[in-house]
Amino acid sequence: MNNDLKIIEERLNKQFKRQANTLYWLDIANNIYAQKFNFFLSSQFNKLPQRSIPLHSIDHYQLDYLEKIIKKLKQDTQLTFKYYGFVNLVWPSSQRIIQRQRHGEE
């Protein structure tokens, strides 16, 4: 876990520019075909098109592993997390639904 978390944090710090009038969030995609979790840093400057930068892919395809990484990332950052491909899946520890319905772009 430490290696994946370290890579994500390093790339996140490198790409996060902290520009005024810019929204930043993390996209986490569940790639069911490749059995991976993909992390992206998304940003949108004032009324310009959205931009998405790939950060890392996690090959360890288990929700409890992903949950530990996300908990640690939430402690270290104040970014919003958006989930894709997790419809009706639940977190192993709390049994809360991760994503209730699909996003418009899914």
C-alpha positions as a printed NumPy array, in Angstrom:
array([[  0.   ,   0.   ,   0.   ],
       [  2.79 ,   2.404,   0.857],
       [  4.302,   2.227,  -2.616],
       [  1.025,   2.997,  -4.437],
       [  0.155,   5.734,  -1.965],
       [  3.622,   7.271,  -2.258],
       [  3.434,   7.34 ,  -6.071],
       [ -0.031,   8.95 ,  -6.039],
       [  0.992,  11.588,  -3.49 ],
       [  4.221,  12.447,  -5.33 ],
       [  2.463,  12.856,  -8.671],
       [ -0.412,  14.754,  -7.064],
       [  1.965,  17.248,  -5.434],
       [  3.855,  17.634,  -8.697],
       [  0.721,  18.333, -10.803],
       [ -1.305,  20.369,  -8.293],
       [ -0.652,  24.017,  -9.278],
       [ -2.934,  25.896,  -6.805],
       [ -4.107,  28.459,  -9.362],
       [ -6.817,  30.991,  -8.548],
       [-10.328,  30.431,  -9.992],
       [ -9.564,  26.751, -10.637],
       [-11.463,  23.729,  -9.363],
       [ -9.483,  20.582,  -8.511],
       [-10.724,  17.075,  -7.695],
       [ -9.599,  13.445,  -7.824],
       [-11.341,  10.991, -10.142],
       [-11.147,   7.325,  -9.222],
       [-12.201,   4.92 , -11.961],
       [-12.978,   1.243, -11.553],
       [-11.638,  -0.496, -14.661],
       [-13.47 ,  -3.827, -14.5  ],
       [-11.906,  -5.133, -17.714],
       [ -8.267,  -4.643, -16.732],
       [ -9.009,  -5.273, -13.017],
       [ -7.42 ,  -1.965, -11.928],
       [ -8.28 ,   1.237, -10.088],
       [ -7.179,   4.388, -11.944],
       [ -6.511,   7.752, -10.291],
       [ -6.75 ,  11.081, -12.149],
       [ -6.266,  14.69 , -11.081],
       [ -8.957,  16.76 , -12.759],
       [ -9.061,  20.529, -12.94 ],
       [-11.173,  23.192, -14.563],
       [-10.144,  26.801, -14.891],
       [-12.894,  29.423, -14.892],
       [-15.387,  28.245, -17.586],
       [-12.753,  26.438, -19.678],
       [-12.941,  22.736, -20.589],
       [-12.094,  20.199, -17.922],
       [ -8.596,  18.747, -17.882],
       [ -7.664,  15.331, -16.494],
       [ -4.142,  14.089, -15.723],
       [ -3.531,  10.374, -14.993],
       [ -1.742,   9.854, -11.692],
       [ -1.504,   6.099, -11.147],
       [ -3.154,   2.705, -11.684],
       [ -3.464,   0.277,  -8.795],
       [ -3.125,  -3.361,  -9.834],
       [ -4.217,  -4.716,  -6.44 ],
       [ -7.913,  -5.025,  -7.318],
       [ -9.572,  -5.219,  -3.897],
       [-11.945,  -2.685,  -2.378],
       [-10.483,  -2.938,   1.123],
       [ -7.056,  -2.032,  -0.268],
       [ -8.535,   0.906,  -2.194],
       [-10.42 ,   2.035,   0.893],
       [ -7.199,   2.235,   2.933],
       [ -5.504,   4.315,   0.242],
       [ -8.461,   6.693,  -0.073],
       [ -8.688,   7.159,   3.71 ],
       [ -5.022,   8.132,   3.801],
       [ -5.403,  10.481,   0.807],
       [ -8.402,  12.161,   2.455],
       [ -6.297,  12.789,   5.559],
       [ -3.504,  14.368,   3.521],
       [ -5.549,  16.411,   1.019],
       [ -8.734,  18.458,   1.007],
       [ -9.707,  17.508,  -2.537],
       [-13.102,  16.167,  -3.568],
       [-13.237,  12.529,  -4.699],
       [-15.417,  11.478,  -7.648],
       [-15.999,   7.788,  -8.314],
       [-16.667,   6.176, -11.706],
       [-17.69 ,   2.549, -12.249],
       [-18.539,   1.86 ,  -8.603],
       [-22.342,   1.848,  -8.976],
       [-23.995,  -0.105,  -6.138],
       [-20.672,  -1.336,  -4.707],
       [-20.145,  -0.882,  -0.958],
       [-17.092,  -0.101,   1.162],
       [-16.012,  -3.251,   3.042],
       [-15.572,  -1.621,   6.458],
       [-18.701,   0.555,   6.663],
       [-21.025,  -1.121,   4.13 ],
       [-21.846,   2.325,   2.661],
       [-22.591,   2.587,  -1.052],
       [-19.664,   4.108,  -2.956],
       [-21.608,   5.444,  -5.956],
       [-25.414,   5.477,  -6.09 ],
       [-25.943,   6.251,  -9.774],
       [-23.912,   6.79 , -12.918],
       [-22.561,  10.209, -13.82 ],
       [-23.707,  11.791, -17.058],
       [-20.332,  11.221, -18.725],
       [-20.156,   7.512, -17.767]])
